[in-house]
């Protein structure tokens, strides 16, 4: 009986060891590594009251113009991580966002999760071609769908000329779930600190709660002294330690 228990314990230890060895080999290098290399941005360390508002999955013919109206009202700049297929449908909205000083970035063409290799390159290139055809500007920032990344994805994006941008993990508003205006507002107002990157969505569903939340968030943060800048501005000359 005692011998059987020893055998069982030995087998369990071996299984656990193999699992963790496999996991370690498959796991990505992690946030610390990528922040040190400058390949990926989550947020920045700064004492200046600057933050970046970001919007995924647009443009949307109803909600994006309303968001642009609000941003203009508070002299706020934002970064729009654009879907190529939506930009193709609504070029005038893309043109307006660009003309009003917002940053356009790449969020793939068709919103695939965990795109890799040639598929990812094709998605990125197609979206950039569409945006450049509308504005003359070719985006240099890429946000993976769902913020899900791998070493291979980051290396592919970098070789294609992109910097990967995620967001401040504590400032995912999860507005796509429609959690309620009060919850979105509370999360942003309670969590925002200088250098943060905030995640919203302007497409992919009903974004009424996003708009109503921004109506409260923008004036309050502005009164607190925050300036709303693009991702590239966040990484700019005022923060020379951040690699472009």
TIFIVO-28992 format. One record per atom (N, C-alpha, C): residue number from 1; x, y negated, z negated. Coordinates in Angstrom, 3 decimals, padded with zeros to 6 digits. Last residue first. Layout:
REC    i        px        py        pz
REC  NUM         X         Y         Z
...
end
This chain:
REC    i        px        py        pz
REC  244   009.533  -054.849   029.784
REC  244   008.490  -054.959   030.783
REC  244   008.497  -053.745   031.688
REC  243   010.059  -054.263   026.353
REC  243   010.506  -054.071   027.722
REC  243   009.329  -054.162   028.684
REC  242   010.190  -056.509   023.743
REC  242   009.339  -055.563   024.451
REC  242   009.768  -055.485   025.898
REC  241   011.754  -058.499   022.813
REC  241   012.165  -057.137   022.457
REC  241   011.341  -056.079   023.196
REC  240   010.606  -060.965   023.448
REC  240   011.669  -060.437   024.304
REC  240   012.101  -059.022   023.983
REC  239   007.969  -062.399   023.362
REC  239   008.294  -061.163   022.654
REC  239   009.388  -060.428   023.436
REC  238   007.769  -064.487   025.004
REC  238   007.607  -064.804   023.581
REC  238   007.897  -063.571   022.723
REC  237   007.955  -063.359   027.534
REC  237   009.116  -064.025   026.975
REC  237   008.997  -064.333   025.493
REC  236   005.628  -060.546   027.192
REC  236   006.421  -061.558   027.886
REC  236   007.556  -062.173   027.088
REC  235   003.708  -058.836   026.407
REC  235   005.060  -058.284   026.526
REC  235   006.060  -059.314   027.037
REC  234   001.495  -060.412   026.595
REC  234   001.838  -059.864   025.290
REC  234   003.271  -059.338   025.281
REC  233   001.414  -060.756   029.330
REC  233   001.756  -061.904   028.485
REC  233   002.158  -061.434   027.091
REC  232   000.608  -058.187   030.052
REC  232   001.918  -058.682   030.503
REC  232   002.356  -059.892   029.693
REC  231  -001.946  -058.153   028.875
REC  231  -000.908  -057.233   028.419
REC  231   000.472  -057.739   028.822
REC  230  -003.128  -061.538   028.255
REC  230  -003.050  -060.300   029.024
REC  230  -001.956  -059.405   028.443
REC  229  -004.607  -062.884   025.199
REC  229  -003.662  -062.885   026.317
REC  229  -003.732  -061.556   027.073
REC  228  -006.108  -065.026   023.047
REC  228  -006.367  -063.815   023.810
REC  228  -005.525  -063.841   025.078
REC  227  -005.109  -066.075   019.866
REC  227  -005.100  -066.373   021.294
REC  227  -005.234  -065.053   022.040
REC  226  -006.525  -066.884   016.695
REC  226  -006.014  -065.921   017.658
REC  226  -006.115  -066.438   019.086
REC  225  -007.626  -068.464   014.703
REC  225  -006.358  -068.867   015.299
REC  225  -005.788  -067.906   016.313
REC  224  -010.088  -068.046   013.770
REC  224  -009.002  -067.560   012.916
REC  224  -007.620  -067.861   013.511
REC  223  -011.578  -068.856   015.911
REC  223  -011.531  -069.737   014.743
REC  223  -010.430  -069.330   013.773
REC  222  -011.251  -066.560   017.467
REC  222  -010.697  -067.831   017.932
REC  222  -010.578  -068.820   016.766
REC  221  -012.684  -064.709   016.029
REC  221  -011.233  -064.546   016.130
REC  221  -010.566  -065.837   016.604
REC  220  -015.251  -065.875   016.421
REC  220  -014.712  -065.693   015.073
REC  220  -013.191  -065.550   015.123
REC  219  -015.709  -065.891   019.225
REC  219  -015.629  -067.155   018.471
REC  219  -015.016  -067.004   017.082
REC  218  -015.460  -062.973   019.774
REC  218  -014.614  -063.999   020.389
REC  218  -014.563  -065.303   019.588
REC  217  -017.472  -061.559   018.304
REC  217  -016.037  -061.366   018.062
REC  217  -015.199  -062.530   018.572
REC  216  -020.003  -062.212   019.309
REC  216  -019.661  -062.500   017.913
REC  216  -018.147  -062.495   017.687
REC  215  -019.868  -061.482   021.944
REC  215  -020.475  -062.778   021.622
REC  215  -020.179  -063.184   020.181
REC  214  -018.970  -058.883   021.771
REC  214  -018.025  -059.930   022.177
REC  214  -018.567  -061.320   021.867
REC  213  -021.407  -057.625   021.170
REC  213  -020.308  -057.630   020.196
REC  213  -019.313  -058.734   020.509
REC  212  -022.813  -057.944   023.524
REC  212  -023.341  -058.561   022.296
REC  212  -022.266  -058.623   021.203
REC  211  -021.140  -056.399   025.211
REC  211  -021.335  -057.831   025.452
REC  211  -021.832  -058.536   024.191
REC  210  -021.409  -053.865   024.077
REC  210  -020.087  -054.477   024.240
REC  210  -020.220  -055.984   024.375
REC  209  -024.121  -053.381   024.350
REC  209  -023.550  -053.529   023.006
REC  209  -022.166  -054.171   023.055
REC  208  -024.311  -053.135   027.159
REC  208  -025.007  -054.233   026.473
REC  208  -024.420  -054.459   025.083
REC  207  -023.365  -051.234   028.882
REC  207  -022.385  -051.992   028.087
REC  207  -023.016  -053.218   027.405
REC  206  -024.097  -048.111   029.995
REC  206  -024.729  -049.324   029.472
REC  206  -023.760  -050.031   028.529
REC  205  -021.337  -047.033   032.095
REC  205  -022.572  -046.838   031.330
REC  205  -023.145  -048.168   030.891
REC  204  -018.995  -047.660   033.412
REC  204  -019.213  -046.286   033.005
REC  204  -020.478  -046.039   032.210
REC  203  -017.406  -050.740   032.248
REC  203  -018.104  -049.887   033.196
REC  203  -018.363  -048.523   032.604
REC  202  -015.990  -051.997   030.357
REC  202  -016.927  -052.853   031.096
REC  202  -017.699  -052.052   032.142
REC  201  -014.918  -051.267   027.074
REC  201  -015.252  -050.765   028.403
REC  201  -016.224  -051.740   029.073
REC  200  -012.031  -051.922   024.971
REC  200  -013.452  -052.012   025.290
REC  200  -013.660  -051.331   026.646
REC  199  -009.435  -051.922   022.687
REC  199  -010.056  -051.188   023.784
REC  199  -011.566  -051.400   023.826
REC  198  -006.806  -054.157   022.005
REC  198  -008.151  -053.704   021.673
REC  198  -008.801  -053.057   022.896
REC  197  -003.731  -054.386   020.603
REC  197  -004.375  -054.160   021.899
REC  197  -005.712  -053.501   021.614
REC  196  -002.034  -056.779   018.461
REC  196  -002.883  -055.622   018.725
REC  196  -003.410  -055.595   020.164
REC  195  -000.621  -059.000   017.682
REC  195   000.043  -058.030   018.547
REC  195  -000.789  -056.821   018.922
REC  194  -002.019  -059.510   014.448
REC  194  -001.234  -060.017   015.579
REC  194  -000.537  -058.897   016.353
REC  193  -004.952  -057.416   013.920
REC  193  -003.756  -058.096   013.428
REC  193  -002.952  -058.580   014.630
REC  192  -008.215  -056.222   013.282
REC  192  -007.312  -056.964   014.158
REC  192  -006.169  -057.617   013.406
REC  191  -010.071  -054.978   011.584
REC  191  -008.842  -054.289   011.948
REC  191  -007.812  -055.105   012.698
REC  190  -012.327  -056.477   011.151
REC  190  -011.603  -055.963   009.976
REC  190  -010.233  -055.405   010.334
REC  189  -013.158  -057.014   013.767
REC  189  -012.851  -058.125   012.855
REC  189  -012.051  -057.661   011.636
REC  188  -013.522  -054.393   014.826
REC  188  -012.585  -055.339   015.425
REC  188  -012.190  -056.426   014.434
REC  187  -015.422  -053.194   013.109
REC  187  -014.141  -052.544   013.374
REC  187  -013.122  -053.539   013.902
REC  186  -017.569  -055.022   013.251
REC  186  -016.870  -054.796   011.983
REC  186  -015.499  -054.174   012.212
REC  185  -018.361  -054.755   015.935
REC  185  -017.890  -056.045   015.421
REC  185  -017.073  -055.848   014.152
REC  184  -019.193  -052.074   015.967
REC  184  -018.122  -052.540   016.860
REC  184  -017.504  -053.820   016.314
REC  183  -021.274  -052.125   014.068
REC  183  -020.100  -051.273   013.846
REC  183  -018.921  -051.721   014.714
REC  182  -023.109  -053.906   015.220
REC  182  -022.533  -054.195   013.909
REC  182  -021.259  -053.395   013.672
REC  181  -023.870  -052.596   017.603
REC  181  -023.117  -053.851   017.645
REC  181  -022.419  -054.126   016.324
REC  180  -023.447  -049.100   018.044
REC  180  -024.142  -050.209   017.405
REC  180  -023.265  -051.441   017.355
REC  179  -022.190  -047.212   019.544
REC  179  -022.307  -046.959   018.101
REC  179  -023.092  -048.031   017.351
REC  178  -021.900  -046.287   022.353
REC  178  -022.975  -047.157   021.863
REC  178  -023.218  -046.951   020.367
REC  177  -019.729  -045.030   023.342
REC  177  -020.678  -044.186   022.597
REC  177  -021.904  -044.968   022.146
REC  176  -018.233  -047.045   024.337
REC  176  -018.872  -046.163   025.310
REC  176  -019.866  -045.204   024.657
REC  175  -016.994  -048.195   022.180
REC  175  -018.230  -048.820   022.662
REC  175  -018.961  -047.956   023.681
REC  174  -014.800  -047.609   020.683
REC  174  -015.718  -046.518   021.035
REC  174  -017.061  -047.059   021.498
REC  173  -012.779  -049.317   020.032
REC  173  -014.138  -049.692   019.609
REC  173  -015.148  -048.571   019.827
REC  172  -009.819  -048.764   018.771
REC  172  -010.667  -048.156   019.794
REC  172  -012.102  -048.409   019.360
REC  171  -008.004  -049.687   016.895
REC  171  -008.906  -050.632   017.548
REC  171  -009.521  -050.059   018.826
REC  170  -006.166  -047.965   015.917
REC  170  -007.216  -048.362   014.987
REC  170  -008.225  -049.315   015.619
REC  169  -004.370  -047.706   018.043
REC  169  -005.270  -046.594   017.722
REC  169  -006.406  -047.000   016.788
REC  168  -004.048  -050.022   020.534
REC  168  -003.868  -049.850   019.086
REC  168  -004.880  -048.805   018.620
REC  167  -003.481  -048.208   023.617
REC  167  -004.122  -049.276   022.834
REC  167  -003.793  -049.038   021.366
REC  166  -001.483  -047.783   026.371
REC  166  -002.577  -047.141   025.633
REC  166  -003.365  -048.264   024.921
REC  165   000.126  -047.973   029.426
REC  165  -000.444  -048.763   028.324
REC  165  -001.571  -047.971   027.673
REC  164   003.061  -047.427   031.262
REC  164   001.859  -046.846   030.679
REC  164   001.408  -047.666   029.476
REC  163   004.139  -049.022   034.165
REC  163   004.315  -048.896   032.720
REC  163   002.993  -048.396   032.161
REC  162   005.050  -047.756   037.423
REC  162   004.083  -048.216   036.428
REC  162   004.624  -048.110   035.004
REC  161   006.441  -046.626   039.566
REC  161   006.573  -048.052   039.305
REC  161   005.636  -048.620   038.259
REC  160   006.545  -043.967   039.872
REC  160   005.680  -044.671   040.814
REC  160   005.652  -046.173   040.557
REC  159   008.023  -043.234   037.719
REC  159   008.648  -043.092   039.032
REC  159   007.842  -043.806   040.117
REC  158   006.027  -043.628   035.764
REC  158   007.217  -044.476   035.786
REC  158   007.903  -044.429   037.150
REC  157   004.231  -041.574   036.371
REC  157   003.799  -042.967   036.443
REC  157   004.997  -043.904   036.551
REC  156   005.867  -039.346   035.860
REC  156   005.301  -039.561   037.196
REC  156   004.890  -041.017   037.386
REC  155   006.362  -039.673   033.133
REC  155   007.477  -039.695   034.081
REC  155   006.997  -039.949   035.504
REC  154   003.753  -039.406   032.136
REC  154   004.499  -040.645   031.932
REC  154   005.651  -040.757   032.919
REC  153   003.160  -036.768   032.920
REC  153   002.350  -037.881   033.394
REC  153   003.114  -039.200   033.277
REC  152   005.083  -035.292   031.499
REC  152   005.071  -035.259   032.959
REC  152   004.301  -036.450   033.523
REC  151   004.336  -035.783   028.856
REC  151   005.648  -036.224   029.346
REC  151   005.649  -036.314   030.862
REC  150   000.916  -036.920   028.898
REC  150   001.929  -035.880   028.725
REC  150   003.255  -036.466   029.190
REC  149  -002.068  -038.404   027.442
REC  149  -000.861  -038.416   028.260
REC  149   000.012  -037.210   027.958
REC  148  -005.108  -040.000   027.172
REC  148  -004.442  -038.695   027.075
REC  148  -003.233  -038.685   028.001
REC  147  -006.762  -042.134   027.312
REC  147  -005.517  -042.326   026.568
REC  147  -004.731  -041.038   026.410
REC  146  -008.855  -041.711   028.983
REC  146  -008.999  -041.245   027.614
REC  146  -007.774  -041.463   026.751
REC  145  -006.620  -041.842   031.632
REC  145  -008.020  -041.654   031.253
REC  145  -008.087  -041.061   029.846
REC  144  -003.827  -044.042   031.180
REC  144  -004.388  -042.710   031.427
REC  144  -005.837  -042.634   030.955
REC  143  -003.220  -047.088   032.673
REC  143  -003.749  -046.465   031.451
REC  143  -004.347  -045.106   031.809
REC  142  -000.598  -048.983   033.996
REC  142  -001.480  -047.827   034.165
REC  142  -001.930  -047.322   032.804
REC  141   000.638  -051.850   035.695
REC  141   000.265  -051.197   034.445
REC  141  -000.725  -050.073   034.737
REC  140   000.944  -053.175   038.008
REC  140   002.149  -052.502   037.499
REC  140   001.874  -051.773   036.183
REC  139  -000.988  -053.888   041.005
REC  139  -000.833  -053.663   039.561
REC  139   000.430  -052.881   039.194
REC  138  -000.445  -056.202   043.411
REC  138  -000.325  -054.762   043.186
REC  138  -000.060  -054.509   041.704
REC  137  -002.391  -058.642   045.080
REC  137  -001.603  -058.275   043.899
REC  137  -001.612  -056.768   043.715
REC  136  -004.174  -059.206   046.988
REC  136  -002.763  -059.420   047.342
REC  136  -001.824  -059.057   046.202
REC  135  -006.854  -058.621   046.531
REC  135  -006.252  -059.789   045.863
REC  135  -004.851  -060.148   046.349
REC  134  -007.639  -056.459   048.161
REC  134  -008.615  -057.478   047.757
REC  134  -007.929  -058.764   047.306
REC  133  -005.392  -054.900   048.511
REC  133  -006.129  -055.328   049.697
REC  133  -007.127  -056.429   049.394
REC  132  -004.758  -054.353   045.887
REC  132  -003.871  -055.235   046.658
REC  132  -004.566  -055.736   047.908
REC  131  -006.836  -052.585   045.280
REC  131  -006.715  -053.856   044.550
REC  131  -005.845  -054.838   045.326
REC  130  -006.243  -050.499   047.107
REC  130  -007.538  -051.177   047.131
REC  130  -007.444  -052.544   046.466
REC  129  -003.686  -049.731   046.341
REC  129  -003.914  -050.203   047.713
REC  129  -005.223  -050.976   047.812
REC  128  -004.154  -048.839   043.733
REC  128  -003.323  -050.022   043.965
REC  128  -003.538  -050.596   045.356
REC  127  -005.705  -046.552   044.292
REC  127  -006.269  -047.671   043.528
REC  127  -005.465  -048.950   043.758
REC  126  -003.850  -044.975   045.680
REC  126  -005.108  -045.372   046.320
REC  126  -005.729  -046.575   045.622
REC  125  -001.821  -044.594   043.768
REC  125  -001.540  -045.306   045.018
REC  125  -002.814  -045.813   045.680
REC  124  -003.165  -043.112   041.764
REC  124  -002.561  -044.413   041.472
REC  124  -002.362  -045.225   042.743
REC  123  -003.952  -040.800   043.164
REC  123  -004.949  -041.616   042.454
REC  123  -004.415  -043.029   042.206
REC  122  -001.461  -039.826   044.032
REC  122  -002.475  -040.220   045.018
REC  122  -003.525  -041.134   044.388
REC  121  -000.282  -039.258   041.547
REC  121   000.343  -040.230   042.455
REC  121  -000.669  -040.735   043.475
REC  120  -002.029  -037.252   040.626
REC  120  -001.912  -038.519   039.915
REC  120  -001.323  -039.594   040.818
REC  119  -001.547  -035.261   042.571
REC  119  -002.901  -035.758   042.334
REC  119  -002.859  -037.118   041.648
REC  118   001.167  -034.686   042.265
REC  118   000.720  -035.382   043.472
REC  118  -000.675  -035.962   043.311
REC  117   001.130  -034.704   038.700
REC  117   001.825  -034.486   039.962
REC  117   001.288  -035.315   041.106
REC  116  -002.192  -034.873   037.240
REC  116  -000.760  -034.666   037.199
REC  116  -000.201  -034.552   038.612
REC  115  -004.821  -035.863   035.046
REC  115  -004.292  -035.754   036.410
REC  115  -002.779  -035.646   036.347
REC  114  -006.361  -035.849   032.642
REC  114  -005.116  -035.096   032.755
REC  114  -004.665  -034.869   034.196
REC  113  -009.453  -036.539   034.146
REC  113  -008.715  -036.308   032.915
REC  113  -007.489  -035.453   033.216
REC  112  -010.079  -038.975   036.691
REC  112  -009.834  -037.580   036.315
REC  112  -009.078  -037.493   034.991
REC  111  -011.184  -041.375   037.978
REC  111  -011.319  -041.104   036.548
REC  111  -011.122  -039.634   036.176
REC  110  -010.594  -042.042   040.598
REC  110  -011.843  -041.319   040.343
REC  110  -012.045  -040.890   038.887
REC  109  -008.250  -043.675   040.491
REC  109  -009.309  -043.915   041.475
REC  109  -010.630  -043.303   041.034
REC  108  -006.688  -045.180   037.550
REC  108  -006.918  -044.116   038.542
REC  108  -008.063  -044.487   039.485
REC  107  -006.426  -047.656   036.521
REC  107  -007.022  -046.630   035.653
REC  107  -007.423  -045.403   036.485
REC  106  -004.258  -050.423   036.606
REC  106  -004.697  -049.190   037.263
REC  106  -005.218  -048.175   036.245
REC  105  -005.198  -053.912   036.240
REC  105  -004.335  -052.762   036.006
REC  105  -005.016  -051.506   036.536
REC  104  -005.140  -057.389   036.338
REC  104  -005.722  -056.175   036.892
REC  104  -004.728  -055.041   036.729
REC  103  -005.670  -060.050   034.107
REC  103  -004.738  -059.083   034.678
REC  103  -005.489  -057.842   035.150
REC  102  -007.184  -063.225   034.920
REC  102  -007.125  -061.969   034.179
REC  102  -006.165  -061.007   034.875
REC  101  -007.604  -065.579   036.329
REC  101  -006.393  -065.423   035.520
REC  101  -006.308  -064.173   034.682
REC  100  -009.603  -065.843   038.107
REC  100  -009.792  -066.497   036.812
REC  100  -008.653  -066.204   035.834
REC   99  -008.859  -064.235   040.229
REC   99  -008.820  -065.693   040.420
REC   99  -008.944  -066.440   039.097
REC   98  -009.407  -061.704   039.107
REC   98  -008.032  -062.096   039.431
REC   98  -007.913  -063.619   039.546
REC   97  -012.190  -061.787   038.906
REC   97  -011.362  -061.552   037.714
REC   97  -009.930  -062.015   037.955
REC   96  -012.885  -062.163   041.644
REC   96  -013.196  -063.177   040.630
REC   96  -012.317  -063.017   039.398
REC   95  -012.011  -059.769   042.789
REC   95  -011.450  -061.048   043.242
REC   95  -011.694  -062.147   042.212
REC   94  -013.676  -057.988   041.489
REC   94  -012.219  -057.884   041.339
REC   94  -011.562  -059.210   041.718
REC   93  -016.077  -058.870   042.526
REC   93  -015.857  -058.947   041.083
REC   93  -014.365  -058.865   040.787
REC   92  -015.790  -058.308   045.213
REC   92  -015.965  -059.701   044.799
REC   92  -015.716  -059.878   043.305
REC   91  -015.694  -055.513   045.450
REC   91  -014.468  -056.307   045.617
REC   91  -014.597  -057.748   045.139
REC   90  -017.126  -053.027   044.633
REC   90  -017.419  -054.384   044.159
REC   90  -016.185  -055.280   044.255
REC   89  -016.226  -050.635   045.731
REC   89  -017.646  -050.986   045.870
REC   89  -017.910  -052.459   045.576
REC   88  -013.556  -050.609   045.023
REC   88  -013.916  -050.459   046.432
REC   88  -015.347  -050.915   046.682
REC   87  -013.730  -050.580   042.301
REC   87  -013.177  -051.774   042.960
REC   87  -013.541  -051.787   044.433
REC   86  -014.623  -047.975   041.985
REC   86  -015.520  -049.082   041.644
REC   86  -015.042  -050.385   042.274
REC   85  -012.425  -046.497   042.791
REC   85  -013.693  -046.269   043.481
REC   85  -014.704  -047.381   043.186
REC   84  -010.410  -047.350   040.981
REC   84  -010.338  -047.671   042.398
REC   84  -011.664  -047.532   043.124
REC   83  -011.036  -048.883   037.940
REC   83  -011.193  -047.656   038.711
REC   83  -011.231  -048.022   040.192
REC   82  -008.800  -050.920   036.017
REC   82  -009.807  -050.767   037.064
REC   82  -009.827  -049.360   037.652
REC   81  -008.522  -052.507   033.251
REC   81  -007.999  -051.265   033.805
REC   81  -009.063  -050.705   034.748
REC   80  -007.989  -055.831   032.773
REC   80  -009.009  -054.890   033.235
REC   80  -008.333  -053.681   033.873
REC   79  -007.181  -057.919   030.175
REC   79  -006.626  -056.991   031.160
REC   79  -007.694  -055.957   031.489
REC   78  -007.925  -061.437   029.669
REC   78  -008.018  -060.009   029.353
REC   78  -007.338  -059.202   030.444
REC   77  -008.163  -064.618   028.053
REC   77  -007.691  -063.789   029.160
REC   77  -007.724  -062.330   028.718
REC   76  -010.462  -067.127   027.155
REC   76  -009.785  -065.872   026.802
REC   76  -009.374  -065.134   028.062
REC   75  -012.072  -069.374   026.829
REC   75  -010.729  -069.504   027.395
REC   75  -009.872  -068.300   027.041
REC   74  -014.645  -068.892   026.196
REC   74  -013.697  -069.020   025.077
REC   74  -012.247  -069.094   025.541
REC   73  -015.878  -068.762   028.681
REC   73  -016.435  -069.663   027.668
REC   73  -015.437  -069.918   026.543
REC   72  -014.524  -066.690   029.923
REC   72  -014.325  -068.064   030.398
REC   72  -014.789  -069.078   029.350
REC   71  -015.596  -064.522   028.543
REC   71  -014.163  -064.800   028.447
REC   71  -013.864  -066.232   028.876
REC   70  -018.278  -064.685   029.405
REC   70  -017.931  -064.864   027.992
REC   70  -016.454  -065.213   027.822
REC   69  -017.986  -064.145   032.153
REC   69  -018.596  -065.408   031.704
REC   69  -018.219  -065.706   030.258
REC   68  -016.949  -061.558   032.054
REC   68  -016.122  -062.646   032.597
REC   68  -016.674  -064.012   032.191
REC   67  -019.214  -060.245   031.103
REC   67  -017.998  -060.286   030.282
REC   67  -017.085  -061.402   030.753
REC   66  -020.865  -060.565   033.300
REC   66  -021.267  -061.133   032.004
REC   66  -020.069  -061.239   031.065
REC   65  -019.441  -059.137   035.294
REC   65  -019.638  -060.592   035.409
REC   65  -020.042  -061.253   034.093
REC   64  -019.629  -056.472   034.089
REC   64  -018.343  -057.171   034.232
REC   64  -018.521  -058.674   034.429
REC   63  -022.371  -055.690   034.183
REC   63  -021.723  -056.017   032.923
REC   63  -020.409  -056.781   033.078
REC   62  -023.221  -055.342   036.935
REC   62  -024.025  -056.057   035.937
REC   62  -023.179  -056.561   034.778
REC   61  -021.286  -054.012   038.430
REC   61  -021.945  -055.194   039.005
REC   61  -022.785  -055.995   038.019
REC   60  -018.169  -053.232   036.976
REC   60  -019.587  -052.895   037.029
REC   60  -020.341  -054.145   037.497
REC   59  -014.824  -052.182   037.928
REC   59  -015.855  -053.162   037.588
REC   59  -017.270  -052.597   037.715
REC   58  -014.250  -050.278   034.841
REC   58  -014.974  -051.181   035.719
REC   58  -014.345  -051.244   037.103
REC   57  -012.757  -048.786   033.023
REC   57  -013.812  -048.120   033.800
REC   57  -014.640  -049.038   034.694
REC   56  -011.869  -050.934   030.224
REC   56  -011.697  -049.770   031.100
REC   56  -012.959  -049.480   031.907
REC   55  -010.248  -053.772   029.039
REC   55  -011.527  -053.203   029.456
REC   55  -011.284  -052.093   030.474
REC   54  -008.687  -055.436   026.287
REC   54  -008.606  -054.614   027.488
REC   54  -009.953  -053.947   027.753
REC   53  -007.169  -058.186   024.810
REC   53  -008.444  -057.508   025.037
REC   53  -008.311  -056.700   026.321
REC   52  -004.465  -058.657   022.769
REC   52  -004.860  -058.345   024.140
REC   52  -006.189  -057.596   024.145
REC   51  -003.392  -061.430   020.752
REC   51  -003.958  -060.094   020.904
REC   51  -004.389  -059.910   022.355
REC   50  -001.415  -063.429   018.624
REC   50  -001.796  -063.081   019.996
REC   50  -002.325  -061.655   020.003
REC   49  -000.137  -065.079   016.494
REC   49  -001.524  -064.629   016.549
REC   49  -001.972  -064.459   018.000
REC   48   003.096  -063.877   015.734
REC   48   002.243  -064.795   016.487
REC   48   000.837  -064.222   016.607
REC   47   004.571  -061.922   014.732
REC   47   003.872  -062.733   013.744
REC   47   002.958  -063.752   014.424
REC   46   004.641  -058.585   016.053
REC   46   004.846  -060.023   016.182
REC   46   004.101  -060.736   015.066
REC   45   004.920  -055.642   017.681
REC   45   005.162  -056.251   016.378
REC   45   005.470  -057.727   016.583
REC   44   002.298  -054.393   019.826
REC   44   003.622  -054.950   019.565
REC   44   003.705  -055.484   018.142
REC   43   000.937  -051.295   021.086
REC   43   000.781  -052.670   020.613
REC   43   002.182  -053.182   020.341
REC   42   001.613  -049.315   022.973
REC   42   000.381  -049.224   022.192
REC   42   000.001  -050.612   021.681
REC   41   003.260  -048.532   025.952
REC   41   002.897  -049.593   024.998
REC   41   001.600  -049.232   024.301
REC   40   006.011  -046.672   027.208
REC   40   004.594  -046.730   026.850
REC   40   004.381  -047.834   025.820
REC   39   008.697  -047.068   027.686
REC   39   007.880  -046.494   028.753
REC   39   006.381  -046.610   028.487
REC   38   010.518  -047.861   025.822
REC   38   009.769  -048.904   026.505
REC   38   008.880  -048.384   027.613
REC   37   011.908  -046.217   024.186
REC   37   012.357  -046.276   025.588
REC   37   011.644  -047.384   026.363
REC   36   010.447  -046.624   021.837
REC   36   011.872  -046.965   021.874
REC   36   012.390  -047.081   023.300
REC   35   007.968  -045.631   022.557
REC   35   008.087  -047.057   022.228
REC   35   009.546  -047.493   022.274
REC   34   008.626  -042.963   022.913
REC   34   008.219  -043.760   024.080
REC   34   008.221  -045.263   023.799
REC   33   009.308  -042.143   020.272
REC   33   010.252  -042.006   021.387
REC   33   009.892  -042.957   022.528
REC   32   006.910  -042.664   018.876
REC   32   008.157  -043.338   018.505
REC   32   009.155  -043.300   019.657
REC   31   004.978  -040.966   020.125
REC   31   004.900  -042.425   020.227
REC   31   006.234  -043.100   019.934
REC   30   006.246  -037.979   021.822
REC   30   005.643  -038.764   020.755
REC   30   005.792  -040.264   020.908
REC   29   006.909  -036.030   023.627
REC   29   007.982  -036.557   022.774
REC   29   007.461  -037.477   021.680
REC   28   004.352  -033.470   023.538
REC   28   005.063  -034.592   024.128
REC   28   006.075  -035.147   023.139
REC   27   004.603  -029.872   023.153
REC   27   004.189  -031.193   022.700
REC   27   004.987  -032.296   023.372
REC   26   005.708  -027.479   023.900
REC   26   004.697  -028.060   024.781
REC   26   004.370  -029.495   024.415
REC   25   007.486  -026.895   021.883
REC   25   008.007  -026.975   023.242
REC   25   007.034  -027.692   024.156
REC   24   005.792  -026.827   019.721
REC   24   006.849  -027.831   019.752
REC   24   007.384  -028.020   021.157
REC   23   004.218  -024.586   020.378
REC   23   003.610  -025.913   020.268
REC   23   004.655  -027.009   020.399
REC   22   006.057  -022.527   020.267
REC   22   005.403  -022.824   021.541
REC   22   004.818  -024.221   021.525
REC   21   006.662  -022.649   017.566
REC   21   007.729  -022.813   018.547
REC   21   007.156  -023.187   019.897
REC   20   004.199  -022.117   016.438
REC   20   004.804  -023.437   016.251
REC   20   005.941  -023.690   017.214
REC   19   003.834  -019.430   017.313
REC   19   002.867  -020.489   017.624
REC   19   003.499  -021.868   017.528
REC   18   006.004  -018.088   016.198
REC   18   005.886  -018.151   017.664
REC   18   004.951  -019.280   018.072
REC   17   005.349  -018.384   013.494
REC   17   006.606  -018.927   014.009
REC   17   006.552  -019.106   015.522
REC   16   002.957  -016.960   013.330
REC   16   002.965  -018.400   013.041
REC   16   004.214  -019.062   013.615
REC   15   003.933  -014.384   013.934
REC   15   002.906  -015.021   014.780
REC   15   002.907  -016.532   014.590
REC   14   005.713  -013.961   011.805
REC   14   006.199  -013.961   013.187
REC   14   005.224  -014.669   014.118
REC   13   003.971  -014.011   009.633
REC   13   005.049  -015.000   009.711
REC   13   005.568  -015.109   011.136
REC   12   002.411  -011.732   010.256
REC   12   001.801  -013.073   010.180
REC   12   002.848  -014.169   010.321
REC   11   004.308  -009.698   010.022
REC   11   003.659  -009.952   011.312
REC   11   003.052  -011.352   011.339
REC   10   004.846  -009.873   007.287
REC   10   005.922  -010.092   008.263
REC   10   005.352  -010.436   009.631
REC    9   002.381  -009.201   006.180
REC    9   002.942  -010.540   005.939
REC    9   004.023  -010.863   006.954
REC    8   002.216  -006.536   007.044
REC    8   001.207  -007.517   007.461
REC    8   001.736  -008.938   007.314
REC    7   004.418  -005.417   005.677
REC    7   004.360  -005.391   007.149
REC    7   003.391  -006.446   007.675
REC    6   003.612  -005.791   003.042
REC    6   004.843  -006.424   003.514
REC    6   004.849  -006.502   005.043
REC    5   001.356  -004.186   002.964
REC    5   001.220  -005.635   002.745
REC    5   002.442  -006.382   003.261
REC    4   002.524  -001.672   003.323
REC    4   001.589  -002.192   004.325
REC    4   001.425  -003.701   004.210
REC    3   003.961  -001.393   000.936
REC    3   004.692  -001.471   002.196
REC    3   003.801  -002.063   003.306
REC    2   001.884  -001.188  -000.879
REC    2   002.785  -002.336  -000.971
REC    2   003.539  -002.540   000.331
REC    1   000.842   001.211   000.000
REC    1   000.000   000.000   000.000
REC    1   000.869  -001.249   000.000
end
